[in-house]
Amino acid sequence: MSFIVAEVVNGVPLSLLSHPGLFSKRKLDLGTRVFLENIDIPDEGKVVDLGCGYGPIGIYLALANPRLEVFMLDSNPLAIRTSTSNVERYGLSQRVHVYRSDILSALDVDVEAIFSNPPLKGGTLFLEKMAEQASKKVKSNGYVEIVVYKGEENAIYYLSKWFSHVYVKKRVKGYSIIRSDK
């Protein structure tokens, strides 16, 4: 069984294959929608969609800006298969790469930005590891943007250990978009 998640965000049409066992398998969740509607997309360069699931953030970034090279990372094999399929459906394989990764361990390049709707089940341990690993992968003028649901204080705490400027960009219905500048 599979699902098609069809949405338009900021004029960018998304039609993504999804499966049971993946987060928000039937529709784009509110947190991801709010995130995409308010995301700061670099003009060019390399970016990461961390915890990509079936790929809405990474594919949105690639469609919104054709000058980006996107690395989509997830630890779930089903997410990797599904994201890879969605990347191929859009014909983006030349500049969108999907890797199985424990947080950022599979990433072997430095990037302009990292974007994530971190898994709630990962808890503070995920946030702590993500912040530390991201600080080593983001270029000196780069940043991390995440969306969290009622976990703003923990995210700010861990990101502030590794990034010089951490702030809440926006709050919507319990979701906080947090940006961390290096």
CYANA upper distance limits for C-alpha pairs under 8 A (distance plus 0.5 A):
  1 MET  CA     19 HIS  CA      7.18
  1 MET  CA     20 PRO  CA      7.89
  2 SER  CA     17 LEU  CA      7.34
  2 SER  CA     18 SER  CA      6.19
  2 SER  CA     19 HIS  CA      5.13
  2 SER  CA     20 PRO  CA      7.49
  3 PHE  CA     17 LEU  CA      6.24
  3 PHE  CA     18 SER  CA      5.49
  3 PHE  CA     19 HIS  CA      6.46
  3 PHE  CA     25 LYS  CA      7.41
  3 PHE  CA     26 ARG  CA      6.54
  4 ILE  CA     15 SER  CA      6.85
  4 ILE  CA     16 LEU  CA      5.90
  4 ILE  CA     17 LEU  CA      5.16
  4 ILE  CA     18 SER  CA      6.49
  4 ILE  CA     26 ARG  CA      7.47
  5 VAL  CA     14 LEU  CA      7.93
  5 VAL  CA     15 SER  CA      6.04
  5 VAL  CA     16 LEU  CA      5.52
  5 VAL  CA     17 LEU  CA      6.83
  5 VAL  CA     18 SER  CA      7.35
  5 VAL  CA     25 LYS  CA      7.92
  5 VAL  CA     26 ARG  CA      6.33
  5 VAL  CA     27 LYS  CA      5.61
  5 VAL  CA     28 LEU  CA      7.17
  6 ALA  CA     13 PRO  CA      8.02
  6 ALA  CA     14 LEU  CA      6.01
  6 ALA  CA     15 SER  CA      4.81
  6 ALA  CA     16 LEU  CA      6.90
  6 ALA  CA     27 LYS  CA      7.80
  7 GLU  CA     13 PRO  CA      6.51
  7 GLU  CA     14 LEU  CA      5.66
  7 GLU  CA     15 SER  CA      7.04
  7 GLU  CA     27 LYS  CA      8.45
  7 GLU  CA     28 LEU  CA      7.70
  8 VAL  CA     12 VAL  CA      5.83
  8 VAL  CA     13 PRO  CA      4.81
  8 VAL  CA     14 LEU  CA      6.32
  9 VAL  CA     13 PRO  CA      7.03
  9 VAL  CA     14 LEU  CA      8.11
  9 VAL  CA     33 ARG  CA      7.71
  9 VAL  CA     36 LEU  CA      7.59
  9 VAL  CA     37 GLU  CA      7.08
 10 ASN  CA     37 GLU  CA      6.77
 12 VAL  CA     60 TYR  CA      7.62
 12 VAL  CA     63 LEU  CA      7.58
 12 VAL  CA     64 ALA  CA      7.20
 14 LEU  CA     56 PRO  CA      7.95
 14 LEU  CA     60 TYR  CA      7.73
 16 LEU  CA     54 TYR  CA      7.82
 16 LEU  CA     55 GLY  CA      8.14
 16 LEU  CA     56 PRO  CA      7.82
 16 LEU  CA     86 ASN  CA      6.51
 17 LEU  CA     54 TYR  CA      7.59
 17 LEU  CA     82 THR  CA      7.32
 17 LEU  CA     85 SER  CA      8.25
 17 LEU  CA     86 ASN  CA      6.82
 18 SER  CA     22 LEU  CA      7.60
 18 SER  CA     25 LYS  CA      5.87
 18 SER  CA     26 ARG  CA      7.64
 18 SER  CA     54 TYR  CA      6.43
 18 SER  CA     82 THR  CA      7.09
 19 HIS  CA     25 LYS  CA      6.33
 19 HIS  CA     82 THR  CA      8.21
 20 PRO  CA     25 LYS  CA      6.68
 21 GLY  CA     25 LYS  CA      8.07
 21 GLY  CA     78 LEU  CA      8.32
 22 LEU  CA     53 GLY  CA      6.86
 22 LEU  CA     54 TYR  CA      7.67
 22 LEU  CA     78 LEU  CA      8.11
 22 LEU  CA     79 ALA  CA      7.25
 23 PHE  CA     53 GLY  CA      7.24
 24 SER  CA     28 LEU  CA      6.76
 24 SER  CA     29 ASP  CA      6.31
 28 LEU  CA     32 THR  CA      7.12
 28 LEU  CA     33 ARG  CA      6.96
 28 LEU  CA     56 PRO  CA      8.32
 29 ASP  CA     33 ARG  CA      6.77
 30 LEU  CA     34 VAL  CA      6.54
 31 GLY  CA     35 PHE  CA      6.53
 31 GLY  CA    117 ASN  CA      8.00
 31 GLY  CA    147 VAL  CA      7.07
 31 GLY  CA    148 VAL  CA      7.90
 31 GLY  CA    149 TYR  CA      7.85
 31 GLY  CA    175 TYR  CA      6.66
 32 THR  CA     36 LEU  CA      6.55
 32 THR  CA     57 ILE  CA      7.97
 32 THR  CA    117 ASN  CA      7.15
 32 THR  CA    147 VAL  CA      7.90
 33 ARG  CA     37 GLU  CA      6.61
 34 VAL  CA     38 ASN  CA      6.89
 34 VAL  CA    172 VAL  CA      7.84
 35 PHE  CA     39 ILE  CA      6.27
 35 PHE  CA    146 ILE  CA      8.21
 35 PHE  CA    147 VAL  CA      6.63
 35 PHE  CA    177 ILE  CA      7.04
 36 LEU  CA     57 ILE  CA      7.52
 36 LEU  CA     60 TYR  CA      8.30
 39 ILE  CA    145 GLU  CA      8.14
 41 ILE  CA     61 LEU  CA      7.71
 41 ILE  CA     65 ASN  CA      8.24
 42 PRO  CA     68 LEU  CA      8.34
 42 PRO  CA    112 GLU  CA      7.72
 42 PRO  CA    113 ALA  CA      7.98
 43 ASP  CA     65 ASN  CA      7.94
 43 ASP  CA     67 ARG  CA      7.60
 43 ASP  CA     68 LEU  CA      8.14
 44 GLU  CA     65 ASN  CA      8.21
 44 GLU  CA     67 ARG  CA      5.48
 44 GLU  CA     68 LEU  CA      5.58
 44 GLU  CA     69 GLU  CA      8.49
 45 GLY  CA     67 ARG  CA      7.29
 45 GLY  CA     68 LEU  CA      5.60
 45 GLY  CA     69 GLU  CA      6.59
 45 GLY  CA    111 VAL  CA      7.67
 45 GLY  CA    112 GLU  CA      6.77
 46 LYS  CA     68 LEU  CA      6.26
 46 LYS  CA     69 GLU  CA      5.21
 46 LYS  CA     70 VAL  CA      6.35
 46 LYS  CA     71 PHE  CA      8.01
 46 LYS  CA    110 ASP  CA      8.15
 46 LYS  CA    111 VAL  CA      5.38
 46 LYS  CA    112 GLU  CA      6.16
 46 LYS  CA    113 ALA  CA      7.65
 47 VAL  CA     68 LEU  CA      7.49
 47 VAL  CA     69 GLU  CA      6.85
 47 VAL  CA     70 VAL  CA      5.55
 47 VAL  CA     71 PHE  CA      6.72
 47 VAL  CA    111 VAL  CA      5.96
 47 VAL  CA    112 GLU  CA      6.25
 47 VAL  CA    113 ALA  CA      5.39
 47 VAL  CA    114 ILE  CA      6.17
 47 VAL  CA    115 PHE  CA      8.11
 48 VAL  CA     58 GLY  CA      7.76
 48 VAL  CA     70 VAL  CA      6.22
 48 VAL  CA     71 PHE  CA      5.20
 48 VAL  CA     72 MET  CA      6.31
 48 VAL  CA     73 LEU  CA      7.86
 48 VAL  CA    111 VAL  CA      7.83
 48 VAL  CA    113 ALA  CA      6.94
 48 VAL  CA    114 ILE  CA      5.09
 48 VAL  CA    115 PHE  CA      6.43
 49 ASP  CA     57 ILE  CA      6.75
 49 ASP  CA     58 GLY  CA      5.66
 49 ASP  CA     70 VAL  CA      7.76
 49 ASP  CA     71 PHE  CA      6.70
 49 ASP  CA     72 MET  CA      5.23
 49 ASP  CA     73 LEU  CA      6.72
 49 ASP  CA    114 ILE  CA      6.72
 49 ASP  CA    115 PHE  CA      5.55
 49 ASP  CA    116 SER  CA      6.29
 50 LEU  CA     72 MET  CA      6.67
 50 LEU  CA     73 LEU  CA      5.55
 50 LEU  CA     74 ASP  CA      6.93
 50 LEU  CA    103 ILE  CA      7.44
 50 LEU  CA    104 LEU  CA      8.02
 50 LEU  CA    114 ILE  CA      7.44
 50 LEU  CA    115 PHE  CA      6.64
 50 LEU  CA    116 SER  CA      5.51
 50 LEU  CA    117 ASN  CA      8.10
 50 LEU  CA    118 PRO  CA      7.99
 51 GLY  CA     72 MET  CA      7.99
 51 GLY  CA     73 LEU  CA      6.11
 51 GLY  CA     74 ASP  CA      5.01
 51 GLY  CA     75 SER  CA      7.84
 51 GLY  CA    103 ILE  CA      7.97
 51 GLY  CA    116 SER  CA      6.91
 51 GLY  CA    117 ASN  CA      7.53
 51 GLY  CA    118 PRO  CA      6.83
 51 GLY  CA    119 PRO  CA      7.72
 52 CYS  CA     56 PRO  CA      7.80
 52 CYS  CA     57 ILE  CA      7.40
 52 CYS  CA     58 GLY  CA      7.39
 52 CYS  CA     72 MET  CA      6.16
 52 CYS  CA     73 LEU  CA      6.19
 52 CYS  CA     74 ASP  CA      6.10
 52 CYS  CA     79 ALA  CA      7.68
 52 CYS  CA     83 SER  CA      7.95
 52 CYS  CA    116 SER  CA      8.10
 53 GLY  CA     74 ASP  CA      7.13
 53 GLY  CA     76 ASN  CA      8.29
 53 GLY  CA     79 ALA  CA      5.20
 53 GLY  CA     80 ILE  CA      7.81
 53 GLY  CA     82 THR  CA      8.29
 53 GLY  CA     83 SER  CA      7.31
 54 TYR  CA     79 ALA  CA      5.83
 54 TYR  CA     80 ILE  CA      7.93
 54 TYR  CA     82 THR  CA      5.83
 54 TYR  CA     83 SER  CA      5.06
 54 TYR  CA     86 ASN  CA      7.92
 55 GLY  CA     59 ILE  CA      6.31
 55 GLY  CA     72 MET  CA      7.91
 55 GLY  CA     82 THR  CA      8.33
 55 GLY  CA     83 SER  CA      5.53
 55 GLY  CA     86 ASN  CA      7.66
 55 GLY  CA     87 VAL  CA      8.47
 56 PRO  CA     60 TYR  CA      6.34
 57 ILE  CA     61 LEU  CA      6.69
 57 ILE  CA    115 PHE  CA      8.23
 57 ILE  CA    116 SER  CA      8.38
 58 GLY  CA     62 ALA  CA      6.78
 58 GLY  CA     70 VAL  CA      6.89
 58 GLY  CA     71 PHE  CA      7.93
 58 GLY  CA     72 MET  CA      6.60
 58 GLY  CA     96 VAL  CA      8.39
 59 ILE  CA     63 LEU  CA      6.59
 59 ILE  CA     87 VAL  CA      7.44
 59 ILE  CA     96 VAL  CA      8.42
 60 TYR  CA     64 ALA  CA      6.38
 61 LEU  CA     65 ASN  CA      6.58
 61 LEU  CA     68 LEU  CA      8.08
 61 LEU  CA     70 VAL  CA      8.05
 62 ALA  CA     66 PRO  CA      6.21
 62 ALA  CA     67 ARG  CA      8.44
 62 ALA  CA     68 LEU  CA      6.68
 62 ALA  CA     69 GLU  CA      7.77
 62 ALA  CA     70 VAL  CA      7.09
 62 ALA  CA     92 LEU  CA      8.18
 62 ALA  CA     96 VAL  CA      7.74
 68 LEU  CA     95 ARG  CA      7.87
 69 GLU  CA     95 ARG  CA      5.35
 69 GLU  CA     96 VAL  CA      6.38
 70 VAL  CA     95 ARG  CA      6.77
 70 VAL  CA     96 VAL  CA      5.13
 70 VAL  CA     97 HIS  CA      6.73
 71 PHE  CA     96 VAL  CA      6.40
 71 PHE  CA     97 HIS  CA      5.37
 71 PHE  CA     98 VAL  CA      6.45
 71 PHE  CA     99 TYR  CA      7.95
 71 PHE  CA    107 LEU  CA      8.44
 72 MET  CA     83 SER  CA      8.49
 72 MET  CA     96 VAL  CA      7.78
 72 MET  CA     97 HIS  CA      6.49
 72 MET  CA     98 VAL  CA      5.14
 72 MET  CA     99 TYR  CA      6.77
 73 LEU  CA     80 ILE  CA      8.18
 73 LEU  CA     98 VAL  CA      6.44
 73 LEU  CA     99 TYR  CA      5.57
 73 LEU  CA    100 ARG  CA      6.26
 73 LEU  CA    101 SER  CA      6.19
 73 LEU  CA    103 ILE  CA      7.82
 73 LEU  CA    104 LEU  CA      7.86
 73 LEU  CA    106 ALA  CA      8.46
 74 ASP  CA     79 ALA  CA      7.16
 74 ASP  CA     80 ILE  CA      6.99
 74 ASP  CA     99 TYR  CA      7.25
 74 ASP  CA    100 ARG  CA      5.70
 74 ASP  CA    101 SER  CA      5.91
 74 ASP  CA    102 ASP  CA      7.53
 74 ASP  CA    103 ILE  CA      7.57
 75 SER  CA     79 ALA  CA      8.28
 75 SER  CA     80 ILE  CA      8.28
 75 SER  CA    100 ARG  CA      5.67
 75 SER  CA    101 SER  CA      5.52
 75 SER  CA    102 ASP  CA      5.99
 75 SER  CA    103 ILE  CA      7.81
 76 ASN  CA     80 ILE  CA      6.91
 76 ASN  CA    100 ARG  CA      7.56
 77 PRO  CA     81 ARG  CA      6.76
 77 PRO  CA    100 ARG  CA      7.40
 78 LEU  CA     82 THR  CA      6.55
 79 ALA  CA     83 SER  CA      6.37
 80 ILE  CA     84 THR  CA      6.46
 80 ILE  CA     98 VAL  CA      6.98
 80 ILE  CA     99 TYR  CA      7.18
 80 ILE  CA    100 ARG  CA      6.79
 81 ARG  CA     85 SER  CA      6.72
 82 THR  CA     86 ASN  CA      6.77
 83 SER  CA     87 VAL  CA      6.58
 83 SER  CA     98 VAL  CA      7.48
 84 THR  CA     88 GLU  CA      6.71
 84 THR  CA     97 HIS  CA      8.49
 84 THR  CA     98 VAL  CA      6.61
 85 SER  CA     89 ARG  CA      6.62
 86 ASN  CA     90 TYR  CA      6.87
 87 VAL  CA     91 GLY  CA      6.78
 87 VAL  CA     92 LEU  CA      5.85
 87 VAL  CA     93 SER  CA      6.51
 87 VAL  CA     96 VAL  CA      7.43
 88 GLU  CA     92 LEU  CA      6.56
 88 GLU  CA     93 SER  CA      6.37
 92 LEU  CA     96 VAL  CA      6.20
 93 SER  CA     97 HIS  CA      7.10
 99 TYR  CA    106 ALA  CA      7.45
100 ARG  CA    106 ALA  CA      7.63
101 SER  CA    105 SER  CA      6.29
101 SER  CA    106 ALA  CA      5.58
101 SER  CA    107 LEU  CA      8.34
102 ASP  CA    106 ALA  CA      7.70
103 ILE  CA    126 PHE  CA      8.29
103 ILE  CA    129 LYS  CA      8.01
103 ILE  CA    130 MET  CA      6.80
103 ILE  CA    133 GLN  CA      8.38
104 LEU  CA    130 MET  CA      7.76
104 LEU  CA    133 GLN  CA      6.83
104 LEU  CA    134 ALA  CA      7.71
105 SER  CA    133 GLN  CA      8.40
109 VAL  CA    137 LYS  CA      7.49
110 ASP  CA    136 LYS  CA      8.48
110 ASP  CA    137 LYS  CA      5.23
110 ASP  CA    138 VAL  CA      6.14
110 ASP  CA    139 LYS  CA      6.44
111 VAL  CA    137 LYS  CA      6.64
111 VAL  CA    138 VAL  CA      5.50
111 VAL  CA    139 LYS  CA      6.23
111 VAL  CA    142 GLY  CA      7.73
112 GLU  CA    138 VAL  CA      6.34
112 GLU  CA    139 LYS  CA      6.17
112 GLU  CA    141 ASN  CA      7.81
112 GLU  CA    142 GLY  CA      5.14
112 GLU  CA    143 TYR  CA      7.19
113 ALA  CA    138 VAL  CA      6.72
113 ALA  CA    139 LYS  CA      8.45
113 ALA  CA    142 GLY  CA      5.96
113 ALA  CA    143 TYR  CA      5.45
113 ALA  CA    144 VAL  CA      6.01
113 ALA  CA    145 GLU  CA      8.13
114 ILE  CA    134 ALA  CA      7.89
114 ILE  CA    138 VAL  CA      7.88
114 ILE  CA    143 TYR  CA      7.13
114 ILE  CA    144 VAL  CA      5.21
114 ILE  CA    145 GLU  CA      6.82
115 PHE  CA    144 VAL  CA      6.44
115 PHE  CA    145 GLU  CA      5.48
115 PHE  CA    146 ILE  CA      6.17
116 SER  CA    145 GLU  CA      7.10
116 SER  CA    146 ILE  CA      5.24
116 SER  CA    147 VAL  CA      7.14
117 ASN  CA    146 ILE  CA      6.12
117 ASN  CA    147 VAL  CA      5.59
117 ASN  CA    148 VAL  CA      7.02
118 PRO  CA    122 GLY  CA      7.95
118 PRO  CA    126 PHE  CA      8.35
118 PRO  CA    127 LEU  CA      8.24
118 PRO  CA    146 ILE  CA      7.68
118 PRO  CA    147 VAL  CA      7.77
118 PRO  CA    148 VAL  CA      7.48
119 PRO  CA    123 GLY  CA      7.87
122 GLY  CA    126 PHE  CA      5.43
122 GLY  CA    127 LEU  CA      8.10
123 GLY  CA    127 LEU  CA      7.26
124 THR  CA    128 GLU  CA      6.52
124 THR  CA    154 ASN  CA      7.29
124 THR  CA    155 ALA  CA      8.25
125 LEU  CA    129 LYS  CA      6.70
126 PHE  CA    130 MET  CA      6.36
127 LEU  CA    131 ALA  CA      6.52
127 LEU  CA    154 ASN  CA      8.34
127 LEU  CA    155 ALA  CA      6.78
127 LEU  CA    158 TYR  CA      7.00
127 LEU  CA    159 LEU  CA      8.27
128 GLU  CA    132 GLU  CA      6.91
128 GLU  CA    158 TYR  CA      5.86
128 GLU  CA    159 LEU  CA      8.00
129 LYS  CA    133 GLN  CA      6.53
130 MET  CA    134 ALA  CA      6.21
131 ALA  CA    135 SER  CA      6.67
131 ALA  CA    158 TYR  CA      6.74
131 ALA  CA    159 LEU  CA      5.63
131 ALA  CA    161 LYS  CA      8.36
131 ALA  CA    162 TRP  CA      6.92
132 GLU  CA    136 LYS  CA      7.41
132 GLU  CA    159 LEU  CA      8.31
132 GLU  CA    162 TRP  CA      6.67
133 GLN  CA    137 LYS  CA      7.07
134 ALA  CA    138 VAL  CA      6.39
134 ALA  CA    144 VAL  CA      8.02
135 SER  CA    162 TRP  CA      6.41
135 SER  CA    163 PHE  CA      7.31
135 SER  CA    182 LYS  CA      7.76
138 VAL  CA    142 GLY  CA      5.87
138 VAL  CA    143 TYR  CA      6.99
138 VAL  CA    144 VAL  CA      8.30
138 VAL  CA    182 LYS  CA      7.97
139 LYS  CA    143 TYR  CA      8.40
139 LYS  CA    182 LYS  CA      8.19
140 SER  CA    182 LYS  CA      6.41
141 ASN  CA    181 ASP  CA      7.83
141 ASN  CA    182 LYS  CA      6.60
142 GLY  CA    181 ASP  CA      6.73
142 GLY  CA    182 LYS  CA      6.37
143 TYR  CA    179 ARG  CA      7.43
143 TYR  CA    180 SER  CA      5.91
143 TYR  CA    181 ASP  CA      4.91
143 TYR  CA    182 LYS  CA      6.32
144 VAL  CA    179 ARG  CA      6.19
144 VAL  CA    180 SER  CA      5.56
144 VAL  CA    181 ASP  CA      7.12
145 GLU  CA    177 ILE  CA      7.43
145 GLU  CA    178 ILE  CA      6.08
145 GLU  CA    179 ARG  CA      4.95
145 GLU  CA    180 SER  CA      6.88
146 ILE  CA    177 ILE  CA      6.22
146 ILE  CA    178 ILE  CA      5.86
146 ILE  CA    179 ARG  CA      7.16
147 VAL  CA    175 TYR  CA      7.04
147 VAL  CA    176 SER  CA      6.01
147 VAL  CA    177 ILE  CA      4.92
147 VAL  CA    178 ILE  CA      6.72
148 VAL  CA    152 GLU  CA      6.84
148 VAL  CA    155 ALA  CA      8.31
148 VAL  CA    175 TYR  CA      6.05
148 VAL  CA    176 SER  CA      5.89
148 VAL  CA    177 ILE  CA      7.15
148 VAL  CA    178 ILE  CA      8.37
149 TYR  CA    174 GLY  CA      6.23
149 TYR  CA    175 TYR  CA      4.97
149 TYR  CA    176 SER  CA      6.92
150 LYS  CA    174 GLY  CA      6.21
150 LYS  CA    175 TYR  CA      6.77
150 LYS  CA    176 SER  CA      7.84
151 GLY  CA    155 ALA  CA      6.83
152 GLU  CA    156 ILE  CA      6.61
152 GLU  CA    176 SER  CA      6.80
152 GLU  CA    178 ILE  CA      8.24
153 GLU  CA    157 TYR  CA      6.59
154 ASN  CA    158 TYR  CA      6.81
155 ALA  CA    159 LEU  CA      6.52
155 ALA  CA    178 ILE  CA      8.45
156 ILE  CA    160 SER  CA      6.28
156 ILE  CA    166 VAL  CA      7.02
156 ILE  CA    167 TYR  CA      7.86
156 ILE  CA    178 ILE  CA      8.07
157 TYR  CA    161 LYS  CA      7.30
158 TYR  CA    162 TRP  CA      7.90
159 LEU  CA    163 PHE  CA      6.39
159 LEU  CA    166 VAL  CA      7.37
159 LEU  CA    180 SER  CA      7.28
160 SER  CA    164 SER  CA      7.09
160 SER  CA    165 HIS  CA      7.66
160 SER  CA    166 VAL  CA      6.52
160 SER  CA    180 SER  CA      8.27
162 TRP  CA    182 LYS  CA      8.40
163 PHE  CA    180 SER  CA      6.46
163 PHE  CA    181 ASP  CA      6.45
163 PHE  CA    182 LYS  CA      5.42
164 SER  CA    180 SER  CA      7.90
164 SER  CA    181 ASP  CA      6.72
164 SER  CA    182 LYS  CA      6.06
165 HIS  CA    180 SER  CA      6.14
165 HIS  CA    181 ASP  CA      5.64
165 HIS  CA    182 LYS  CA      7.36
166 VAL  CA    178 ILE  CA      7.57
166 VAL  CA    179 ARG  CA      6.21
166 VAL  CA    180 SER  CA      4.78
166 VAL  CA    181 ASP  CA      6.89
167 TYR  CA    178 ILE  CA      6.20
167 TYR  CA    179 ARG  CA      6.09
167 TYR  CA    180 SER  CA      7.11
168 VAL  CA    176 SER  CA      7.01
168 VAL  CA    177 ILE  CA      6.25
168 VAL  CA    178 ILE  CA      4.95
168 VAL  CA    179 ARG  CA      6.82
169 LYS  CA    176 SER  CA      8.00
169 LYS  CA    177 ILE  CA      5.98
169 LYS  CA    178 ILE  CA      6.20
169 LYS  CA    179 ARG  CA      7.01
170 LYS  CA    176 SER  CA      6.34
170 LYS  CA    177 ILE  CA      5.82
170 LYS  CA    178 ILE  CA      7.99
171 ARG  CA    175 TYR  CA      6.04
171 ARG  CA    176 SER  CA      5.00
171 ARG  CA    177 ILE  CA      6.92
172 VAL  CA    176 SER  CA      7.08
